[in-house]
Amino acid sequence: MQQNVGSVDRTIRIVAGLVLIALVFVGPQTPWGWIGIIPLATAFMSWCPLYSLLGMRTSAADEPVATEPAPSEPEPTAPVEAVAPEPEASESAQPESDENKPL
C-alpha cells in the first residue's frame, strides 16, 4: 500500500472520525457513529482504498504512489539499410587465384 492521503486530508479524517465516534456516547447516541472508525483508520494508514480505485491522491508529489506506469511510446526504429550489390568485376580487377577461391 502506497501513501495516497496527504497531511491536510489526514487531519480532516481524524477530526471527522472522532466527531462521528463521539455520537455513540453523546448527542443522539446512535450506533451509526461507529462508522467514524473508517476515516480514522484511513488517516492513520495514510492510505484510502477508494482513492486507489479512483486513481486519486492528496499526498505530496514527492511521495510514492501506487499507479500503473503510463504506456510509453515505442522507440523509433532505425530504417532498414538496403544491402548494396557487390560491384561487378572490371577488366582491371585481378582474377582470383586458385589459392584464394573458397572451397
C-alpha positions as CSV (number, residue, x, y, z in Angstrom):
1,M,0.0,0.0,0.0
2,Q,1.4,3.3,-1.1
3,Q,0.6,6.6,0.7
4,N,-2.2,8.4,-1.1
5,V,-3.7,10.6,1.7
6,G,-2.0,13.9,2.4
7,S,-1.5,15.7,5.7
8,V,-4.5,18.1,5.4
9,D,-6.7,15.2,4.3
10,R,-5.5,13.2,7.3
11,T,-6.3,15.9,9.7
12,I,-9.8,16.3,8.3
13,R,-10.3,12.5,8.5
14,I,-9.2,12.3,12.1
15,V,-11.5,15.2,13.2
16,A,-14.5,13.7,11.3
17,G,-13.8,10.2,12.7
18,L,-13.6,11.5,16.3
19,V,-16.8,13.5,15.9
20,L,-18.7,10.5,14.4
21,I,-17.5,8.2,17.2
22,A,-18.5,10.8,19.8
23,L,-22.1,10.5,18.5
24,V,-22.1,7.0,20.0
25,F,-21.6,8.4,23.5
26,V,-23.2,11.9,23.4
27,G,-26.0,13.5,21.5
28,P,-28.3,11.1,19.7
29,Q,-26.2,8.1,21.0
30,T,-26.7,6.2,17.7
31,P,-24.6,3.2,16.8
32,W,-24.1,4.7,13.3
33,G,-21.3,6.8,14.9
34,W,-19.0,3.7,14.8
35,I,-18.7,4.5,11.1
36,G,-16.1,7.0,12.3
37,I,-13.6,4.2,12.5
38,I,-13.2,4.2,8.7
39,P,-11.9,7.8,8.4
40,L,-9.7,7.3,11.5
41,A,-8.2,4.1,10.0
42,T,-7.6,5.6,6.6
43,A,-6.0,8.7,8.3
44,F,-3.6,6.6,10.4
45,M,-2.6,4.4,7.5
46,S,-2.3,7.4,5.1
47,W,-4.0,5.1,2.5
48,C,-7.6,5.2,1.2
49,P,-8.8,2.3,-0.8
50,L,-11.4,4.4,-2.6
51,Y,-8.7,6.9,-3.7
52,S,-6.7,3.9,-5.1
53,L,-9.7,2.7,-7.1
54,L,-10.3,6.2,-8.5
55,G,-6.7,6.9,-9.1
56,M,-6.7,9.9,-6.8
57,R,-4.2,11.1,-4.2
58,T,-3.9,14.1,-1.9
59,S,-0.3,13.3,-0.8
60,A,2.7,15.4,-1.9
61,A,4.1,14.8,-5.3
62,D,7.4,13.5,-3.9
63,E,5.8,10.7,-2.0
64,P,5.5,7.4,-4.0
65,V,2.0,6.4,-5.1
66,A,0.8,3.1,-6.4
67,T,-0.2,3.7,-10.0
68,E,0.3,1.8,-13.2
69,P,3.0,3.3,-15.4
70,A,1.9,5.3,-18.3
71,P,2.3,3.4,-21.6
72,S,5.5,4.6,-23.2
73,E,5.7,5.4,-26.8
74,P,7.6,2.8,-28.8
75,E,11.2,3.8,-29.5
76,P,11.8,4.9,-33.1
77,T,13.4,2.1,-35.1
78,A,16.3,2.8,-37.4
79,P,15.5,2.5,-41.1
80,V,16.5,-0.8,-42.6
81,E,19.5,-0.4,-44.7
82,A,19.5,-1.9,-48.1
83,V,22.3,-4.2,-49.0
84,A,24.3,-2.7,-51.8
85,P,25.1,-5.1,-54.6
86,E,28.7,-6.1,-55.0
87,P,30.5,-4.2,-57.7
88,E,30.9,-6.1,-60.9
89,A,34.4,-7.3,-61.8
90,S,36.1,-4.9,-64.1
91,E,38.8,-5.7,-66.6
92,S,41.4,-4.1,-64.3
93,A,40.5,-6.4,-61.4
94,Q,42.8,-9.3,-60.9
95,P,41.3,-12.7,-61.3
96,E,41.2,-14.9,-58.2
97,S,44.0,-17.4,-57.9
98,D,43.2,-21.0,-57.1
99,E,44.6,-20.4,-53.6
100,N,42.1,-17.7,-52.7
101,K,39.0,-19.4,-54.0
102,P,36.5,-20.7,-51.5
103,L,36.2,-24.5,-51.2
